[in-house]
Amino acid sequence: MTHPRALSRTTCSNTSRPLQVKSDTRLMFTSRFIADIQSQFAGLPTLEVRATELDVRRFVAGRTEYLAKCVQRNNDLQNEIEDKVSRAVDGM
């Protein structure tokens, strides 16, 4: 059974291509490196966009208000979370 998200991606891709051919429409899709997705856009121009470790750290730091109060009060723990998340995402 095909996952509903895969069906949505396929539907979006299949619907957008004729639109681009018939009109002066330009679309940009973003995704992770998933073989199924990449194969749908094979042969089309691509641009790899990656976040730097600093980008990710800033993003995580800007979301500390959503973390538990014990984390909000502990700068060392916040730094540890920023370190581990920024390394784990590897620019994703």
PDB file of N, CA, C and O in Angstrom:
ATOM      1  N   MET A   1       0.843  -1.190   0.000  1.00  0.00           N
ATOM      2  CA  MET A   1       0.000   0.000   0.000  1.00  0.00           C
ATOM      3  C   MET A   1       0.886   1.251   0.000  1.00  0.00           C
ATOM      4  O   MET A   1       1.848   1.336   0.764  1.00  0.00           O
ATOM      5  N   THR A   2       0.566   2.190  -0.836  1.00  0.00           N
ATOM      6  CA  THR A   2       1.334   3.425  -0.944  1.00  0.00           C
ATOM      7  C   THR A   2       0.932   4.384   0.173  1.00  0.00           C
ATOM      8  O   THR A   2      -0.248   4.537   0.489  1.00  0.00           O
ATOM      9  N   HIS A   3       1.929   5.017   0.754  1.00  0.00           N
ATOM     10  CA  HIS A   3       1.689   5.971   1.835  1.00  0.00           C
ATOM     11  C   HIS A   3       0.947   7.188   1.272  1.00  0.00           C
ATOM     12  O   HIS A   3       1.245   7.634   0.165  1.00  0.00           O
ATOM     13  N   PRO A   4      -0.023   7.731   2.031  1.00  0.00           N
ATOM     14  CA  PRO A   4      -0.781   8.908   1.549  1.00  0.00           C
ATOM     15  C   PRO A   4       0.087  10.089   1.168  1.00  0.00           C
ATOM     16  O   PRO A   4      -0.243  10.809   0.226  1.00  0.00           O
ATOM     17  N   ARG A   5       1.201  10.314   1.879  1.00  0.00           N
ATOM     18  CA  ARG A   5       2.080  11.431   1.529  1.00  0.00           C
ATOM     19  C   ARG A   5       2.716  11.225   0.167  1.00  0.00           C
ATOM     20  O   ARG A   5       2.880  12.172  -0.602  1.00  0.00           O
ATOM     21  N   ALA A   6       3.073   9.983  -0.127  1.00  0.00           N
ATOM     22  CA  ALA A   6       3.666   9.693  -1.436  1.00  0.00           C
ATOM     23  C   ALA A   6       2.649   9.963  -2.533  1.00  0.00           C
ATOM     24  O   ALA A   6       3.000  10.476  -3.596  1.00  0.00           O
ATOM     25  N   LEU A   7       1.387   9.620  -2.278  1.00  0.00           N
ATOM     26  CA  LEU A   7       0.333   9.913  -3.257  1.00  0.00           C
ATOM     27  C   LEU A   7       0.184  11.418  -3.450  1.00  0.00           C
ATOM     28  O   LEU A   7       0.014  11.881  -4.577  1.00  0.00           O
ATOM     29  N   SER A   8       0.245  12.177  -2.376  1.00  0.00           N
ATOM     30  CA  SER A   8       0.132  13.630  -2.471  1.00  0.00           C
ATOM     31  C   SER A   8       1.290  14.216  -3.261  1.00  0.00           C
ATOM     32  O   SER A   8       1.090  15.108  -4.086  1.00  0.00           O
ATOM     33  N   ARG A   9       2.501  13.723  -3.015  1.00  0.00           N
ATOM     34  CA  ARG A   9       3.665  14.212  -3.768  1.00  0.00           C
ATOM     35  C   ARG A   9       3.507  13.915  -5.250  1.00  0.00           C
ATOM     36  O   ARG A   9       3.761  14.772  -6.096  1.00  0.00           O
ATOM     37  N   THR A  10       3.092  12.710  -5.550  1.00  0.00           N
ATOM     38  CA  THR A  10       2.926  12.315  -6.946  1.00  0.00           C
ATOM     39  C   THR A  10       1.838  13.150  -7.605  1.00  0.00           C
ATOM     40  O   THR A  10       2.019  13.630  -8.724  1.00  0.00           O
ATOM     41  N   THR A  11       0.730  13.326  -6.934  1.00  0.00           N
ATOM     42  CA  THR A  11      -0.366  14.129  -7.477  1.00  0.00           C
ATOM     43  C   THR A  11       0.089  15.566  -7.721  1.00  0.00           C
ATOM     44  O   THR A  11      -0.197  16.148  -8.767  1.00  0.00           O
ATOM     45  N   CYS A  12       0.785  16.122  -6.767  1.00  0.00           N
ATOM     46  CA  CYS A  12       1.284  17.497  -6.906  1.00  0.00           C
ATOM     47  C   CYS A  12       2.242  17.599  -8.081  1.00  0.00           C
ATOM     48  O   CYS A  12       2.135  18.514  -8.898  1.00  0.00           O
ATOM     49  N   SER A  13       3.162  16.677  -8.164  1.00  0.00           N
ATOM     50  CA  SER A  13       4.133  16.681  -9.253  1.00  0.00           C
ATOM     51  C   SER A  13       3.452  16.508 -10.605  1.00  0.00           C
ATOM     52  O   SER A  13       3.743  17.246 -11.547  1.00  0.00           O
ATOM     53  N   ASN A  14       2.556  15.545 -10.704  1.00  0.00           N
ATOM     54  CA  ASN A  14       1.871  15.280 -11.976  1.00  0.00           C
ATOM     55  C   ASN A  14       0.940  16.413 -12.396  1.00  0.00           C
ATOM     56  O   ASN A  14       0.725  16.624 -13.590  1.00  0.00           O
ATOM     57  N   THR A  15       0.394  17.134 -11.443  1.00  0.00           N
ATOM     58  CA  THR A  15      -0.501  18.245 -11.748  1.00  0.00           C
ATOM     59  C   THR A  15       0.271  19.501 -12.137  1.00  0.00           C
ATOM     60  O   THR A  15      -0.178  20.276 -12.980  1.00  0.00           O
ATOM     61  N   SER A  16       1.416  19.695 -11.528  1.00  0.00           N
ATOM     62  CA  SER A  16       2.153  20.931 -11.760  1.00  0.00           C
ATOM     63  C   SER A  16       2.888  20.956 -13.097  1.00  0.00           C
ATOM     64  O   SER A  16       3.045  22.022 -13.692  1.00  0.00           O
ATOM     65  N   ARG A  17       3.329  19.825 -13.565  1.00  0.00           N
ATOM     66  CA  ARG A  17       4.092  19.822 -14.822  1.00  0.00           C
ATOM     67  C   ARG A  17       3.286  20.330 -16.012  1.00  0.00           C
ATOM     68  O   ARG A  17       3.779  21.190 -16.743  1.00  0.00           O
ATOM     69  N   PRO A  18       2.070  19.838 -16.239  1.00  0.00           N
ATOM     70  CA  PRO A  18       1.285  20.393 -17.352  1.00  0.00           C
ATOM     71  C   PRO A  18       1.017  21.892 -17.189  1.00  0.00           C
ATOM     72  O   PRO A  18       0.983  22.632 -18.172  1.00  0.00           O
ATOM     73  N   LEU A  19       0.831  22.326 -15.956  1.00  0.00           N
ATOM     74  CA  LEU A  19       0.618  23.747 -15.690  1.00  0.00           C
ATOM     75  C   LEU A  19       1.827  24.561 -16.128  1.00  0.00           C
ATOM     76  O   LEU A  19       1.670  25.636 -16.707  1.00  0.00           O
ATOM     77  N   GLN A  20       3.017  24.071 -15.863  1.00  0.00           N
ATOM     78  CA  GLN A  20       4.235  24.772 -16.247  1.00  0.00           C
ATOM     79  C   GLN A  20       4.401  24.811 -17.765  1.00  0.00           C
ATOM     80  O   GLN A  20       4.900  25.795 -18.311  1.00  0.00           O
ATOM     81  N   VAL A  21       3.990  23.757 -18.438  1.00  0.00           N
ATOM     82  CA  VAL A  21       4.125  23.686 -19.898  1.00  0.00           C
ATOM     83  C   VAL A  21       3.135  24.630 -20.572  1.00  0.00           C
ATOM     84  O   VAL A  21       3.477  25.288 -21.554  1.00  0.00           O
ATOM     85  N   LYS A  22       1.912  24.701 -20.051  1.00  0.00           N
ATOM     86  CA  LYS A  22       0.850  25.484 -20.683  1.00  0.00           C
ATOM     87  C   LYS A  22       0.914  26.976 -20.361  1.00  0.00           C
ATOM     88  O   LYS A  22       0.370  27.788 -21.109  1.00  0.00           O
ATOM     89  N   SER A  23       1.551  27.340 -19.292  1.00  0.00           N
ATOM     90  CA  SER A  23       1.581  28.751 -18.907  1.00  0.00           C
ATOM     91  C   SER A  23       2.979  29.126 -18.426  1.00  0.00           C
ATOM     92  O   SER A  23       3.845  28.271 -18.245  1.00  0.00           O
ATOM     93  N   ASP A  24       3.168  30.393 -18.231  1.00  0.00           N
ATOM     94  CA  ASP A  24       4.460  30.878 -17.761  1.00  0.00           C
ATOM     95  C   ASP A  24       4.485  30.792 -16.236  1.00  0.00           C
ATOM     96  O   ASP A  24       4.529  31.805 -15.538  1.00  0.00           O
ATOM     97  N   THR A  25       4.455  29.570 -15.748  1.00  0.00           N
ATOM     98  CA  THR A  25       4.421  29.333 -14.309  1.00  0.00           C
ATOM     99  C   THR A  25       5.728  28.692 -13.877  1.00  0.00           C
ATOM    100  O   THR A  25       6.213  27.752 -14.507  1.00  0.00           O
ATOM    101  N   ARG A  26       6.286  29.205 -12.808  1.00  0.00           N
ATOM    102  CA  ARG A  26       7.504  28.632 -12.266  1.00  0.00           C
ATOM    103  C   ARG A  26       7.230  28.182 -10.841  1.00  0.00           C
ATOM    104  O   ARG A  26       6.726  28.945 -10.017  1.00  0.00           O
ATOM    105  N   LEU A  27       7.565  26.952 -10.571  1.00  0.00           N
ATOM    106  CA  LEU A  27       7.347  26.394  -9.242  1.00  0.00           C
ATOM    107  C   LEU A  27       8.670  25.900  -8.671  1.00  0.00           C
ATOM    108  O   LEU A  27       9.568  25.476  -9.398  1.00  0.00           O
ATOM    109  N   MET A  28       8.758  25.968  -7.361  1.00  0.00           N
ATOM    110  CA  MET A  28       9.929  25.428  -6.690  1.00  0.00           C
ATOM    111  C   MET A  28       9.431  24.463  -5.624  1.00  0.00           C
ATOM    112  O   MET A  28       8.573  24.801  -4.809  1.00  0.00           O
ATOM    113  N   PHE A  29       9.982  23.263  -5.645  1.00  0.00           N
ATOM    114  CA  PHE A  29       9.641  22.253  -4.656  1.00  0.00           C
ATOM    115  C   PHE A  29      10.833  22.057  -3.747  1.00  0.00           C
ATOM    116  O   PHE A  29      11.982  22.125  -4.186  1.00  0.00           O
ATOM    117  N   THR A  30      10.560  21.816  -2.498  1.00  0.00           N
ATOM    118  CA  THR A  30      11.630  21.497  -1.559  1.00  0.00           C
ATOM    119  C   THR A  30      11.380  20.115  -0.987  1.00  0.00           C
ATOM    120  O   THR A  30      10.237  19.698  -0.801  1.00  0.00           O
ATOM    121  N   SER A  31      12.463  19.416  -0.712  1.00  0.00           N
ATOM    122  CA  SER A  31      12.327  18.091  -0.110  1.00  0.00           C
ATOM    123  C   SER A  31      13.660  17.654   0.458  1.00  0.00           C
ATOM    124  O   SER A  31      14.699  18.268   0.215  1.00  0.00           O
ATOM    125  N   ARG A  32      13.603  16.591   1.210  1.00  0.00           N
ATOM    126  CA  ARG A  32      14.823  15.935   1.657  1.00  0.00           C
ATOM    127  C   ARG A  32      15.285  15.029   0.534  1.00  0.00           C
ATOM    128  O   ARG A  32      14.579  14.848  -0.459  1.00  0.00           O
ATOM    129  N   PHE A  33      16.470  14.460   0.691  1.00  0.00           N
ATOM    130  CA  PHE A  33      16.990  13.557  -0.329  1.00  0.00           C
ATOM    131  C   PHE A  33      16.361  12.176  -0.152  1.00  0.00           C
ATOM    132  O   PHE A  33      16.908  11.301   0.520  1.00  0.00           O
ATOM    133  N   ILE A  34      15.215  12.015  -0.765  1.00  0.00           N
ATOM    134  CA  ILE A  34      14.492  10.749  -0.750  1.00  0.00           C
ATOM    135  C   ILE A  34      14.419  10.285  -2.198  1.00  0.00           C
ATOM    136  O   ILE A  34      13.942  11.011  -3.070  1.00  0.00           O
ATOM    137  N   ALA A  35      14.897   9.068  -2.446  1.00  0.00           N
ATOM    138  CA  ALA A  35      15.022   8.563  -3.825  1.00  0.00           C
ATOM    139  C   ALA A  35      13.721   8.685  -4.607  1.00  0.00           C
ATOM    140  O   ALA A  35      13.745   9.068  -5.776  1.00  0.00           O
ATOM    141  N   ASP A  36      12.596   8.371  -3.993  1.00  0.00           N
ATOM    142  CA  ASP A  36      11.301   8.432  -4.672  1.00  0.00           C
ATOM    143  C   ASP A  36      10.992   9.855  -5.151  1.00  0.00           C
ATOM    144  O   ASP A  36      10.488  10.059  -6.255  1.00  0.00           O
ATOM    145  N   ILE A  37      11.300  10.809  -4.315  1.00  0.00           N
ATOM    146  CA  ILE A  37      11.042  12.207  -4.671  1.00  0.00           C
ATOM    147  C   ILE A  37      12.018  12.652  -5.759  1.00  0.00           C
ATOM    148  O   ILE A  37      11.619  13.282  -6.739  1.00  0.00           O
ATOM    149  N   GLN A  38      13.277  12.327  -5.583  1.00  0.00           N
ATOM    150  CA  GLN A  38      14.280  12.739  -6.561  1.00  0.00           C
ATOM    151  C   GLN A  38      13.984  12.171  -7.943  1.00  0.00           C
ATOM    152  O   GLN A  38      14.210  12.841  -8.951  1.00  0.00           O
ATOM    153  N   SER A  39      13.484  10.951  -7.998  1.00  0.00           N
ATOM    154  CA  SER A  39      13.204  10.339  -9.299  1.00  0.00           C
ATOM    155  C   SER A  39      12.080  11.072 -10.032  1.00  0.00           C
ATOM    156  O   SER A  39      12.063  11.094 -11.262  1.00  0.00           O
ATOM    157  N   GLN A  40      11.150  11.666  -9.304  1.00  0.00           N
ATOM    158  CA  GLN A  40      10.056  12.408  -9.935  1.00  0.00           C
ATOM    159  C   GLN A  40      10.556  13.686 -10.611  1.00  0.00           C
ATOM    160  O   GLN A  40       9.898  14.217 -11.506  1.00  0.00           O
ATOM    161  N   PHE A  41      11.700  14.166 -10.189  1.00  0.00           N
ATOM    162  CA  PHE A  41      12.231  15.413 -10.730  1.00  0.00           C
ATOM    163  C   PHE A  41      13.544  15.196 -11.474  1.00  0.00           C
ATOM    164  O   PHE A  41      14.300  16.142 -11.700  1.00  0.00           O
ATOM    165  N   ALA A  42      13.808  13.967 -11.848  1.00  0.00           N
ATOM    166  CA  ALA A  42      15.042  13.654 -12.565  1.00  0.00           C
ATOM    167  C   ALA A  42      15.125  14.470 -13.853  1.00  0.00           C
ATOM    168  O   ALA A  42      14.144  14.590 -14.587  1.00  0.00           O
ATOM    169  N   GLY A  43      16.286  15.020 -14.113  1.00  0.00           N
ATOM    170  CA  GLY A  43      16.497  15.792 -15.335  1.00  0.00           C
ATOM    171  C   GLY A  43      16.118  17.258 -15.224  1.00  0.00           C
ATOM    172  O   GLY A  43      16.394  18.036 -16.137  1.00  0.00           O
ATOM    173  N   LEU A  44      15.492  17.648 -14.123  1.00  0.00           N
ATOM    174  CA  LEU A  44      15.115  19.049 -13.931  1.00  0.00           C
ATOM    175  C   LEU A  44      16.200  19.768 -13.127  1.00  0.00           C
ATOM    176  O   LEU A  44      16.943  19.131 -12.381  1.00  0.00           O
ATOM    177  N   PRO A  45      16.292  21.088 -13.277  1.00  0.00           N
ATOM    178  CA  PRO A  45      17.301  21.819 -12.506  1.00  0.00           C
ATOM    179  C   PRO A  45      17.066  21.651 -11.004  1.00  0.00           C
ATOM    180  O   PRO A  45      15.926  21.636 -10.541  1.00  0.00           O
ATOM    181  N   THR A  46      18.140  21.527 -10.266  1.00  0.00           N
ATOM    182  CA  THR A  46      18.043  21.402  -8.816  1.00  0.00           C
ATOM    183  C   THR A  46      18.994  22.388  -8.150  1.00  0.00           C
ATOM    184  O   THR A  46      19.979  22.832  -8.740  1.00  0.00           O
ATOM    185  N   LEU A  47      18.674  22.710  -6.931  1.00  0.00           N
ATOM    186  CA  LEU A  47      19.510  23.582  -6.120  1.00  0.00           C
ATOM    187  C   LEU A  47      19.520  23.010  -4.717  1.00  0.00           C
ATOM    188  O   LEU A  47      18.474  22.892  -4.079  1.00  0.00           O
ATOM    189  N   GLU A  48      20.696  22.657  -4.238  1.00  0.00           N
ATOM    190  CA  GLU A  48      20.803  22.128  -2.884  1.00  0.00           C
ATOM    191  C   GLU A  48      20.923  23.289  -1.906  1.00  0.00           C
ATOM    192  O   GLU A  48      21.800  24.143  -2.040  1.00  0.00           O
ATOM    193  N   VAL A  49      20.042  23.308  -0.936  1.00  0.00           N
ATOM    194  CA  VAL A  49      20.043  24.343   0.095  1.00  0.00           C
ATOM    195  C   VAL A  49      20.233  23.641   1.432  1.00  0.00           C
ATOM    196  O   VAL A  49      19.454  22.763   1.804  1.00  0.00           O
ATOM    197  N   ARG A  50      21.263  24.032   2.138  1.00  0.00           N
ATOM    198  CA  ARG A  50      21.545  23.406   3.427  1.00  0.00           C
ATOM    199  C   ARG A  50      21.751  24.492   4.481  1.00  0.00           C
ATOM    200  O   ARG A  50      22.305  25.555   4.201  1.00  0.00           O
ATOM    201  N   ALA A  51      21.303  24.205   5.673  1.00  0.00           N
ATOM    202  CA  ALA A  51      21.514  25.119   6.786  1.00  0.00           C
ATOM    203  C   ALA A  51      22.906  24.885   7.352  1.00  0.00           C
ATOM    204  O   ALA A  51      23.385  23.752   7.397  1.00  0.00           O
ATOM    205  N   THR A  52      23.542  25.947   7.776  1.00  0.00           N
ATOM    206  CA  THR A  52      24.815  25.793   8.473  1.00  0.00           C
ATOM    207  C   THR A  52      24.523  25.395   9.922  1.00  0.00           C
ATOM    208  O   THR A  52      23.393  25.508  10.396  1.00  0.00           O
ATOM    209  N   GLU A  53      25.545  24.938  10.598  1.00  0.00           N
ATOM    210  CA  GLU A  53      25.367  24.596  12.013  1.00  0.00           C
ATOM    211  C   GLU A  53      24.912  25.818  12.799  1.00  0.00           C
ATOM    212  O   GLU A  53      24.096  25.702  13.713  1.00  0.00           O
ATOM    213  N   LEU A  54      25.436  26.987  12.447  1.00  0.00           N
ATOM    214  CA  LEU A  54      25.032  28.220  13.125  1.00  0.00           C
ATOM    215  C   LEU A  54      23.562  28.536  12.855  1.00  0.00           C
ATOM    216  O   LEU A  54      22.848  28.962  13.763  1.00  0.00           O
ATOM    217  N   ASP A  55      23.101  28.333  11.621  1.00  0.00           N
ATOM    218  CA  ASP A  55      21.683  28.533  11.296  1.00  0.00           C
ATOM    219  C   ASP A  55      20.797  27.688  12.203  1.00  0.00           C
ATOM    220  O   ASP A  55      19.811  28.172  12.761  1.00  0.00           O
ATOM    221  N   VAL A  56      21.166  26.413  12.340  1.00  0.00           N
ATOM    222  CA  VAL A  56      20.359  25.495  13.150  1.00  0.00           C
ATOM    223  C   VAL A  56      20.410  25.908  14.619  1.00  0.00           C
ATOM    224  O   VAL A  56      19.385  25.900  15.301  1.00  0.00           O
ATOM    225  N   ARG A  57      21.587  26.267  15.102  1.00  0.00           N
ATOM    226  CA  ARG A  57      21.710  26.698  16.504  1.00  0.00           C
ATOM    227  C   ARG A  57      20.824  27.914  16.770  1.00  0.00           C
ATOM    228  O   ARG A  57      20.150  27.979  17.798  1.00  0.00           O
ATOM    229  N   ARG A  58      20.823  28.870  15.855  1.00  0.00           N
ATOM    230  CA  ARG A  58      19.977  30.061  16.026  1.00  0.00           C
ATOM    231  C   ARG A  58      18.499  29.696  16.026  1.00  0.00           C
ATOM    232  O   ARG A  58      17.712  30.229  16.808  1.00  0.00           O
ATOM    233  N   PHE A  59      18.137  28.783  15.140  1.00  0.00           N
ATOM    234  CA  PHE A  59      16.739  28.344  15.078  1.00  0.00           C
ATOM    235  C   PHE A  59      16.329  27.698  16.397  1.00  0.00           C
ATOM    236  O   PHE A  59      15.289  28.034  16.964  1.00  0.00           O
ATOM    237  N   VAL A  60      17.144  26.776  16.877  1.00  0.00           N
ATOM    238  CA  VAL A  60      16.833  26.080  18.131  1.00  0.00           C
ATOM    239  C   VAL A  60      16.807  27.067  19.292  1.00  0.00           C
ATOM    240  O   VAL A  60      15.911  27.010  20.134  1.00  0.00           O
ATOM    241  N   ALA A  61      17.782  27.971  19.344  1.00  0.00           N
ATOM    242  CA  ALA A  61      17.836  28.957  20.424  1.00  0.00           C
ATOM    243  C   ALA A  61      16.593  29.838  20.435  1.00  0.00           C
ATOM    244  O   ALA A  61      16.139  30.264  21.498  1.00  0.00           O
ATOM    245  N   GLY A  62      16.052  30.107  19.276  1.00  0.00           N
ATOM    246  CA  GLY A  62      14.856  30.940  19.187  1.00  0.00           C
ATOM    247  C   GLY A  62      13.580  30.229  19.602  1.00  0.00           C
ATOM    248  O   GLY A  62      12.512  30.839  19.660  1.00  0.00           O
ATOM    249  N   ARG A  63      13.690  28.930  19.892  1.00  0.00           N
ATOM    250  CA  ARG A  63      12.498  28.159  20.276  1.00  0.00           C
ATOM    251  C   ARG A  63      12.528  27.712  21.730  1.00  0.00           C
ATOM    252  O   ARG A  63      11.702  26.897  22.143  1.00  0.00           O
ATOM    253  N   THR A  64      13.471  28.234  22.515  1.00  0.00           N
ATOM    254  CA  THR A  64      13.579  27.790  23.909  1.00  0.00           C
ATOM    255  C   THR A  64      12.330  28.088  24.721  1.00  0.00           C
ATOM    256  O   THR A  64      12.061  27.408  25.712  1.00  0.00           O
ATOM    257  N   GLU A  65      11.569  29.086  24.320  1.00  0.00           N
ATOM    258  CA  GLU A  65      10.347  29.413  25.065  1.00  0.00           C
ATOM    259  C   GLU A  65       9.328  28.273  25.033  1.00  0.00           C
ATOM    260  O   GLU A  65       8.421  28.226  25.864  1.00  0.00           O
ATOM    261  N   TYR A  66       9.476  27.357  24.076  1.00  0.00           N
ATOM    262  CA  TYR A  66       8.549  26.231  23.968  1.00  0.00           C
ATOM    263  C   TYR A  66       9.017  25.015  24.757  1.00  0.00           C
ATOM    264  O   TYR A  66       8.304  24.016  24.845  1.00  0.00           O
ATOM    265  N   LEU A  67      10.209  25.097  25.327  1.00  0.00           N
ATOM    266  CA  LEU A  67      10.744  23.984  26.096  1.00  0.00           C
ATOM    267  C   LEU A  67      10.283  24.076  27.555  1.00  0.00           C
ATOM    268  O   LEU A  67       9.754  25.096  27.996  1.00  0.00           O
ATOM    269  N   ALA A  68      10.496  22.997  28.274  1.00  0.00           N
ATOM    270  CA  ALA A  68      10.112  22.958  29.691  1.00  0.00           C
ATOM    271  C   ALA A  68      10.827  24.073  30.459  1.00  0.00           C
ATOM    272  O   ALA A  68      11.923  24.495  30.092  1.00  0.00           O
ATOM    273  N   LYS A  69      10.194  24.530  31.512  1.00  0.00           N
ATOM    274  CA  LYS A  69      10.752  25.623  32.325  1.00  0.00           C
ATOM    275  C   LYS A  69      12.135  25.275  32.860  1.00  0.00           C
ATOM    276  O   LYS A  69      12.998  26.147  32.967  1.00  0.00           O
ATOM    277  N   CYS A  70      12.353  23.992  33.199  1.00  0.00           N
ATOM    278  CA  CYS A  70      13.667  23.608  33.732  1.00  0.00           C
ATOM    279  C   CYS A  70      14.755  23.802  32.679  1.00  0.00           C
ATOM    280  O   CYS A  70      15.904  24.069  33.033  1.00  0.00           O
ATOM    281  N   VAL A  71      14.425  23.676  31.403  1.00  0.00           N
ATOM    282  CA  VAL A  71      15.383  23.908  30.325  1.00  0.00           C
ATOM    283  C   VAL A  71      15.566  25.408  30.117  1.00  0.00           C
ATOM    284  O   VAL A  71      16.682  25.876  29.891  1.00  0.00           O
ATOM    285  N   GLN A  72      14.483  26.152  30.191  1.00  0.00           N
ATOM    286  CA  GLN A  72      14.556  27.601  29.996  1.00  0.00           C
ATOM    287  C   GLN A  72      15.450  28.267  31.040  1.00  0.00           C
ATOM    288  O   GLN A  72      16.057  29.303  30.767  1.00  0.00           O
ATOM    289  N   ARG A  73      15.534  27.678  32.228  1.00  0.00           N
ATOM    290  CA  ARG A  73      16.334  28.266  33.310  1.00  0.00           C
ATOM    291  C   ARG A  73      17.777  27.766  33.327  1.00  0.00           C
ATOM    292  O   ARG A  73      18.583  28.231  34.132  1.00  0.00           O
ATOM    293  N   ASN A  74      18.110  26.820  32.443  1.00  0.00           N
ATOM    294  CA  ASN A  74      19.425  26.190  32.495  1.00  0.00           C
ATOM    295  C   ASN A  74      20.179  26.428  31.175  1.00  0.00           C
ATOM    296  O   ASN A  74      19.958  25.729  30.186  1.00  0.00           O
ATOM    297  N   ASN A  75      21.068  27.424  31.184  1.00  0.00           N
ATOM    298  CA  ASN A  75      21.818  27.768  29.974  1.00  0.00           C
ATOM    299  C   ASN A  75      22.702  26.630  29.484  1.00  0.00           C
ATOM    300  O   ASN A  75      22.848  26.431  28.279  1.00  0.00           O
ATOM    301  N   ASP A  76      23.294  25.881  30.415  1.00  0.00           N
ATOM    302  CA  ASP A  76      24.145  24.749  30.009  1.00  0.00           C
ATOM    303  C   ASP A  76      23.323  23.702  29.260  1.00  0.00           C
ATOM    304  O   ASP A  76      23.768  23.167  28.244  1.00  0.00           O
ATOM    305  N   LEU A  77      22.148  23.419  29.756  1.00  0.00           N
ATOM    306  CA  LEU A  77      21.274  22.446  29.103  1.00  0.00           C
ATOM    307  C   LEU A  77      20.814  22.968  27.737  1.00  0.00           C
ATOM    308  O   LEU A  77      20.739  22.197  26.780  1.00  0.00           O
ATOM    309  N   GLN A  78      20.512  24.241  27.636  1.00  0.00           N
ATOM    310  CA  GLN A  78      20.137  24.837  26.351  1.00  0.00           C
ATOM    311  C   GLN A  78      21.280  24.683  25.343  1.00  0.00           C
ATOM    312  O   GLN A  78      21.056  24.312  24.191  1.00  0.00           O
ATOM    313  N   ASN A  79      22.510  24.973  25.790  1.00  0.00           N
ATOM    314  CA  ASN A  79      23.671  24.835  24.902  1.00  0.00           C
ATOM    315  C   ASN A  79      23.864  23.387  24.467  1.00  0.00           C
ATOM    316  O   ASN A  79      24.193  23.120  23.312  1.00  0.00           O
ATOM    317  N   GLU A  80      23.660  22.457  25.389  1.00  0.00           N
ATOM    318  CA  GLU A  80      23.802  21.042  25.048  1.00  0.00           C
ATOM    319  C   GLU A  80      22.751  20.630  24.009  1.00  0.00           C
ATOM    320  O   GLU A  80      23.059  19.893  23.073  1.00  0.00           O
ATOM    321  N   ILE A  81      21.527  21.102  24.176  1.00  0.00           N
ATOM    322  CA  ILE A  81      20.465  20.804  23.210  1.00  0.00           C
ATOM    323  C   ILE A  81      20.816  21.396  21.853  1.00  0.00           C
ATOM    324  O   ILE A  81      20.678  20.724  20.831  1.00  0.00           O
ATOM    325  N   GLU A  82      21.268  22.647  21.830  1.00  0.00           N
ATOM    326  CA  GLU A  82      21.660  23.283  20.573  1.00  0.00           C
ATOM    327  C   GLU A  82      22.786  22.503  19.896  1.00  0.00           C
ATOM    328  O   GLU A  82      22.751  22.288  18.685  1.00  0.00           O
ATOM    329  N   ASP A  83      23.781  22.081  20.674  1.00  0.00           N
ATOM    330  CA  ASP A  83      24.903  21.305  20.123  1.00  0.00           C
ATOM    331  C   ASP A  83      24.418  20.006  19.493  1.00  0.00           C
ATOM    332  O   ASP A  83      24.747  19.702  18.347  1.00  0.00           O
ATOM    333  N   LYS A  84      23.647  19.256  20.236  1.00  0.00           N
ATOM    334  CA  LYS A  84      23.227  17.930  19.760  1.00  0.00           C
ATOM    335  C   LYS A  84      22.279  18.028  18.570  1.00  0.00           C
ATOM    336  O   LYS A  84      22.397  17.249  17.623  1.00  0.00           O
ATOM    337  N   VAL A  85      21.352  18.961  18.604  1.00  0.00           N
ATOM    338  CA  VAL A  85      20.406  19.106  17.485  1.00  0.00           C
ATOM    339  C   VAL A  85      21.143  19.585  16.236  1.00  0.00           C
ATOM    340  O   VAL A  85      20.917  19.054  15.148  1.00  0.00           O
ATOM    341  N   SER A  86      22.010  20.568  16.373  1.00  0.00           N
ATOM    342  CA  SER A  86      22.710  21.103  15.198  1.00  0.00           C
ATOM    343  C   SER A  86      23.611  20.069  14.568  1.00  0.00           C
ATOM    344  O   SER A  86      23.783  20.066  13.349  1.00  0.00           O
ATOM    345  N   ARG A  87      24.193  19.189  15.366  1.00  0.00           N
ATOM    346  CA  ARG A  87      25.011  18.108  14.805  1.00  0.00           C
ATOM    347  C   ARG A  87      24.147  17.020  14.176  1.00  0.00           C
ATOM    348  O   ARG A  87      24.490  16.474  13.128  1.00  0.00           O
ATOM    349  N   ALA A  88      23.031  16.710  14.820  1.00  0.00           N
ATOM    350  CA  ALA A  88      22.175  15.611  14.345  1.00  0.00           C
ATOM    351  C   ALA A  88      21.512  15.911  13.010  1.00  0.00           C
ATOM    352  O   ALA A  88      21.365  15.008  12.185  1.00  0.00           O
ATOM    353  N   VAL A  89      21.110  17.152  12.775  1.00  0.00           N
ATOM    354  CA  VAL A  89      20.399  17.467  11.540  1.00  0.00           C
ATOM    355  C   VAL A  89      21.323  17.561  10.339  1.00  0.00           C
ATOM    356  O   VAL A  89      20.872  17.432   9.201  1.00  0.00           O
ATOM    357  N   ASP A  90      22.600  17.781  10.574  1.00  0.00           N
ATOM    358  CA  ASP A  90      23.595  17.803   9.501  1.00  0.00           C
ATOM    359  C   ASP A  90      23.169  18.650   8.307  1.00  0.00           C
ATOM    360  O   ASP A  90      23.242  18.211   7.159  1.00  0.00           O
ATOM    361  N   GLY A  91      22.716  19.885   8.600  1.00  0.00           N
ATOM    362  CA  GLY A  91      22.379  20.819   7.532  1.00  0.00           C
ATOM    363  C   GLY A  91      21.025  20.618   6.882  1.00  0.00           C
ATOM    364  O   GLY A  91      20.691  21.295   5.910  1.00  0.00           O
ATOM    365  N   MET A  92      20.254  19.703   7.408  1.00  0.00           N
ATOM    366  CA  MET A  92      18.967  19.374   6.793  1.00  0.00           C
ATOM    367  C   MET A  92      18.053  20.575   6.749  1.00  0.00           C
ATOM    368  O   MET A  92      16.926  20.476   6.262  1.00  0.00           O
TER     369      MET A  92
END
